[in-house]
Amino acid sequence: QVQLVESGGGLVQAGGSLRLSCAVSGRTFSTTNMAWFRQVPGKEREFVAAIRWSGGNTYYADSVKGRFTISRDNAKNTVYLQMNRLKPEDTAVYYCAADTGVLARPKVLFEYDYWGQGTQVTVSS
């Protein structure tokens, strides 16, 4: 059973930074593609960033490109999301996701097999 546990969420002022972490267990992390999605109440869960198992390819939503960075540490079985220059519109529950296949469409929610419980990020203006 694959488990994903997010941490690092919280309250921050606009312009500030946060780093989210997602610890993965139950599967060989080094061969697992990872991503972050986010969701606000009443809206669909949306793609934020993804990274392939090799770490060589990363993908970002246009809304976060240049501000957020996804990375992974295979030795620690952890994926990170560094969020800089945060805006109030970044406020959401952030979810970590894992894909155990070939990840044909990194930005598509249904490509991912496992999900964390989410961590709240609130950006005040």
C-alpha positions as CSV (number, residue, x, y, z in Angstrom):
1,Q,0.0,0.0,0.0
2,V,1.5,3.3,-1.1
3,Q,1.1,6.1,1.4
4,L,1.8,9.8,0.8
5,V,2.0,12.3,3.7
6,E,2.2,16.0,3.0
7,S,3.5,18.6,5.4
8,G,4.7,22.2,5.4
9,G,1.4,24.1,4.8
10,G,0.4,27.1,6.8
11,L,-0.4,30.8,6.7
12,V,1.9,33.3,5.0
13,Q,1.6,36.8,3.8
14,A,1.6,37.7,0.1
15,G,5.1,37.7,-1.3
16,G,6.3,35.2,1.2
17,S,7.5,31.6,0.7
18,L,6.6,28.1,1.9
19,R,8.1,24.7,1.2
20,L,5.8,21.7,1.0
21,S,7.1,18.2,1.5
22,C,5.5,14.8,0.6
23,A,7.0,11.7,2.1
24,V,6.2,8.5,0.2
25,S,6.3,4.9,1.6
26,G,5.2,1.5,0.3
27,R,6.8,1.7,-3.1
28,T,10.2,2.2,-4.7
29,F,10.1,6.0,-4.8
30,S,12.9,6.3,-7.3
31,T,10.7,4.8,-10.0
32,T,7.6,6.8,-9.1
33,N,6.5,10.0,-10.9
34,M,5.2,12.7,-8.6
35,A,3.1,15.8,-8.8
36,W,1.3,18.5,-6.8
37,F,-2.3,19.5,-7.3
38,R,-4.4,22.0,-5.5
39,Q,-8.1,22.6,-4.8
40,V,-10.2,25.4,-3.4
41,P,-13.8,24.8,-2.2
42,G,-16.3,24.6,-5.1
43,K,-13.6,24.2,-7.8
44,E,-12.0,21.2,-9.5
45,R,-8.6,20.0,-8.3
46,E,-6.0,21.6,-10.6
47,F,-2.5,20.7,-11.6
48,V,0.4,22.6,-10.1
49,A,3.6,20.8,-10.9
50,A,5.0,17.4,-11.8
51,I,8.4,15.6,-11.9
52,R,9.3,12.4,-13.5
53,W,11.0,9.6,-11.5
54,S,14.4,10.4,-13.0
55,G,14.0,14.1,-12.0
56,G,15.1,15.1,-15.5
57,N,11.7,16.4,-16.6
58,T,9.5,18.9,-14.7
59,Y,6.2,20.5,-15.6
60,Y,4.4,23.5,-14.3
61,A,1.0,25.2,-14.5
62,D,1.3,28.6,-16.2
63,S,0.0,30.3,-13.1
64,V,3.0,29.1,-11.0
65,K,5.8,29.0,-13.6
66,G,8.7,31.0,-12.4
67,R,7.5,31.1,-8.8
68,F,7.2,27.4,-7.8
69,T,9.9,24.7,-8.0
70,I,9.2,21.0,-7.7
71,S,12.1,18.7,-6.7
72,R,12.7,15.3,-5.3
73,D,15.2,13.5,-3.0
74,N,15.2,9.8,-3.8
75,A,17.4,9.1,-0.9
76,K,14.7,10.5,1.4
77,N,11.7,9.2,-0.5
78,T,10.4,12.8,-0.6
79,V,9.1,15.3,-3.1
80,Y,9.1,19.0,-2.4
81,L,7.3,22.1,-3.7
82,Q,9.1,25.3,-3.1
83,M,6.6,28.2,-3.4
84,N,8.0,31.7,-3.7
85,R,6.3,35.1,-4.3
86,L,3.0,33.6,-3.0
87,K,-0.2,35.3,-4.0
88,P,-3.6,35.2,-2.3
89,E,-4.9,33.2,-5.3
90,D,-2.5,30.4,-4.4
91,T,-4.6,29.8,-1.3
92,A,-5.8,26.1,-1.5
93,V,-5.4,22.7,-0.2
94,Y,-2.3,21.2,-1.8
95,Y,-2.3,17.5,-2.6
96,C,0.7,15.3,-3.4
97,A,0.1,12.6,-6.1
98,A,2.0,9.5,-7.3
99,D,2.0,7.8,-10.7
100,T,3.2,4.3,-11.0
101,G,3.0,4.1,-14.8
102,V,4.5,5.9,-17.7
103,L,2.8,9.3,-17.0
104,A,1.7,10.0,-20.5
105,R,-0.1,13.2,-19.5
106,P,1.7,14.8,-16.5
107,K,-0.9,17.5,-16.0
108,V,-3.9,15.3,-16.0
109,L,-5.4,14.4,-12.6
110,F,-6.5,10.9,-13.6
111,E,-3.0,9.8,-14.5
112,Y,-2.2,9.6,-10.8
113,D,-2.8,6.4,-8.8
114,Y,-2.2,7.6,-5.2
115,W,-3.0,10.8,-3.3
116,G,-2.1,12.3,0.0
117,Q,-4.5,13.8,2.5
118,G,-3.7,17.4,1.6
119,T,-2.2,20.3,3.4
120,Q,-3.7,23.8,3.6
121,V,-1.9,26.8,2.3
122,T,-3.3,30.2,3.1
123,V,-1.9,33.4,1.6
124,S,-3.1,36.6,3.2
125,S,-3.1,39.9,1.3
